[in-house]
Amino acid sequence: MAEDVNTVETQTVDGADKKARQIPRNQNKPSTSNNQEVIKIQAWWRGTLVRRTLLHAVIRALIIQRWWKYILTKLMERRRRTALETFTRKEWAAVKLQSWVRMWRIRRRYCRLLNAVRIIQAYWRCHSCASQGFIKGQYRVTANQLHLELEILLGSGPCIVTECIPLPIKQ
């Protein structure tokens, strides 16, 4: 064997064939003709990997952005609904209070008129005075009016007074 040629002994499965094989010297050295093509292929492959990585990063960012937009939309919808419910509740309370105040004022006026009618009625019912005459009356209260009818009997003749007093009820 020559010293400038590298030799390797190979064995087969059963070890029977022992031959010396030569390894070419230029195997460890890359060829200069294929070197530029190899660099181009490697650059293309690295560029492909980088573009793929960037594409995956963009897709992940888009997914996160869409999810965040969806969450923000749900939050805004929830806030809008809460504000609408609060506004509706306040408006309903204001309307209810106004109706109660109107009802209370009308009832108070009605009770005052009813009390006045009862006082007049109690005072004048079957009140007889020989020198002045006799007064009797009746009243009727409807939804928006007070009908008052008085009959005064004096010595000269009867005098009938009929009056309709409207009750101020807001409709």
C-alpha positions as CSV (number, residue, x, y, z in Angstrom):
1,M,0.0,0.0,0.0
2,A,1.2,3.4,-0.8
3,E,1.4,6.1,1.8
4,D,-0.3,8.8,-0.2
5,V,-3.4,6.7,-0.8
6,N,-5.8,6.1,2.1
7,T,-7.0,2.6,2.4
8,V,-9.9,1.2,4.4
9,E,-10.6,-2.4,5.1
10,T,-14.2,-3.4,4.7
11,Q,-15.9,-6.5,6.0
12,T,-19.0,-8.3,4.7
13,V,-21.5,-9.8,7.0
14,D,-19.6,-13.0,7.5
15,G,-16.2,-11.3,7.4
16,A,-14.9,-13.5,4.6
17,D,-14.2,-10.8,2.1
18,K,-11.4,-8.5,3.2
19,K,-10.4,-6.1,0.5
20,A,-8.7,-2.8,0.6
21,R,-10.7,0.1,-0.8
22,Q,-9.4,3.5,-1.8
23,I,-10.9,6.7,-0.7
24,P,-10.4,9.5,-3.2
25,R,-8.4,12.4,-1.8
26,N,-10.8,15.1,-3.1
27,Q,-13.8,13.8,-1.2
28,N,-13.3,16.1,1.7
29,K,-12.8,19.1,-0.6
30,P,-16.0,20.7,-2.1
31,S,-15.8,21.2,-5.8
32,T,-15.7,24.8,-6.8
33,S,-18.0,24.3,-9.8
34,N,-21.0,23.1,-7.6
35,N,-20.2,25.5,-4.7
36,Q,-22.2,28.4,-6.1
37,E,-25.2,26.2,-6.9
38,V,-25.1,24.8,-3.4
39,I,-25.0,28.2,-1.9
40,K,-27.9,29.3,-4.0
41,I,-30.0,26.2,-3.0
42,Q,-29.1,26.8,0.7
43,A,-30.0,30.4,0.4
44,W,-33.3,29.5,-1.3
45,W,-34.1,27.0,1.4
46,R,-33.3,29.4,4.3
47,G,-35.4,32.0,2.6
48,T,-38.3,29.5,2.3
49,L,-38.0,28.6,6.0
50,V,-37.9,32.3,7.0
51,R,-40.9,33.1,4.8
52,R,-42.8,30.2,6.2
53,T,-42.0,31.2,9.8
54,L,-43.1,34.8,9.0
55,L,-46.3,33.6,7.4
56,H,-47.1,31.5,10.5
57,A,-46.3,34.5,12.7
58,V,-48.6,36.7,10.6
59,I,-51.4,34.1,10.7
60,R,-51.0,33.8,14.5
61,A,-51.1,37.6,14.9
62,L,-54.2,37.8,12.8
63,I,-55.9,35.1,14.9
64,I,-55.0,36.9,18.1
65,Q,-56.2,40.3,16.6
66,R,-59.6,38.8,15.5
67,W,-60.1,37.1,18.9
68,W,-59.3,40.4,20.6
69,K,-61.7,42.3,18.3
70,Y,-64.4,39.8,19.1
71,I,-63.8,40.1,22.8
72,L,-63.9,43.9,22.6
73,T,-67.1,43.8,20.6
74,K,-68.7,41.5,23.3
75,L,-67.5,43.9,26.0
76,M,-68.9,47.0,24.2
77,E,-72.2,45.2,23.6
78,R,-72.4,44.2,27.3
79,R,-71.6,47.8,28.3
80,R,-74.2,49.2,25.9
81,R,-76.8,46.8,27.1
82,T,-76.1,47.6,30.8
83,A,-76.3,51.3,30.0
84,L,-79.6,50.8,28.2
85,E,-81.0,48.8,31.0
86,T,-79.9,51.4,33.6
87,F,-81.4,54.2,31.4
88,T,-84.7,52.2,31.0
89,R,-84.9,51.6,34.8
90,K,-84.3,55.2,35.6
91,E,-86.9,56.4,33.1
92,W,-89.4,53.8,34.3
93,A,-88.8,55.0,37.9
94,A,-89.3,58.6,36.9
95,V,-92.6,57.9,35.1
96,K,-93.8,55.8,38.0
97,L,-93.0,58.6,40.5
98,Q,-94.7,61.2,38.3
99,S,-97.8,59.1,38.1
100,W,-97.9,58.5,41.9
101,V,-97.5,62.2,42.5
102,R,-100.3,63.1,40.1
103,M,-102.5,60.4,41.7
104,W,-101.7,61.7,45.2
105,R,-102.5,65.3,44.2
106,I,-105.8,64.4,42.5
107,R,-106.8,62.2,45.5
108,R,-105.9,65.0,47.9
109,R,-108.1,67.4,46.0
110,Y,-110.9,64.9,45.7
111,C,-110.7,64.2,49.5
112,R,-110.8,68.0,50.2
113,L,-113.8,68.5,48.0
114,L,-115.5,65.4,49.5
115,N,-114.8,66.7,53.0
116,A,-116.2,70.1,52.1
117,V,-119.3,68.5,50.7
118,R,-119.8,66.4,53.8
119,I,-119.4,69.4,56.1
120,I,-121.9,71.4,54.0
121,Q,-124.2,68.4,53.9
122,A,-124.0,67.8,57.6
123,Y,-124.5,71.4,58.4
124,W,-127.4,72.0,56.0
125,R,-129.1,68.7,55.9
126,C,-132.5,69.0,57.2
127,H,-131.6,72.4,58.7
128,S,-134.8,74.2,59.3
129,C,-135.1,77.7,60.3
130,A,-138.5,79.2,60.7
131,S,-137.5,82.7,59.9
132,Q,-135.1,82.0,57.0
133,G,-136.3,78.8,55.4
134,F,-135.2,75.3,54.7
135,I,-132.2,74.0,52.7
136,K,-131.7,70.5,51.4
137,G,-129.2,69.2,48.8
138,Q,-127.5,66.3,47.3
139,Y,-124.3,65.7,45.4
140,R,-122.9,63.2,42.9
141,V,-119.2,62.7,42.1
142,T,-118.2,61.3,38.7
143,A,-114.8,60.6,37.3
144,N,-114.1,64.3,36.4
145,Q,-117.0,66.4,37.8
146,L,-118.8,67.1,41.1
147,H,-122.5,67.6,40.5
148,L,-124.0,69.7,43.4
149,E,-127.8,70.4,43.7
150,L,-129.1,72.6,46.5
151,E,-132.8,73.3,47.1
152,I,-133.5,76.4,49.2
153,L,-137.0,76.9,50.5
154,L,-137.7,80.4,51.6
155,G,-140.9,82.0,52.4
156,S,-141.3,83.5,49.0
157,G,-140.7,80.2,47.0
158,P,-138.2,77.5,46.3
159,C,-134.8,78.3,44.8
160,I,-132.9,75.4,43.2
161,V,-129.2,75.8,42.6
162,T,-127.4,73.2,40.4
163,E,-123.7,73.4,39.9
164,C,-121.2,71.2,38.1
165,I,-117.7,71.7,39.3
166,P,-115.0,70.1,37.1
167,L,-112.3,68.2,38.8
168,P,-108.9,68.9,37.3
169,I,-107.7,65.4,36.3
170,K,-104.7,65.2,34.0
171,Q,-105.3,62.7,31.2
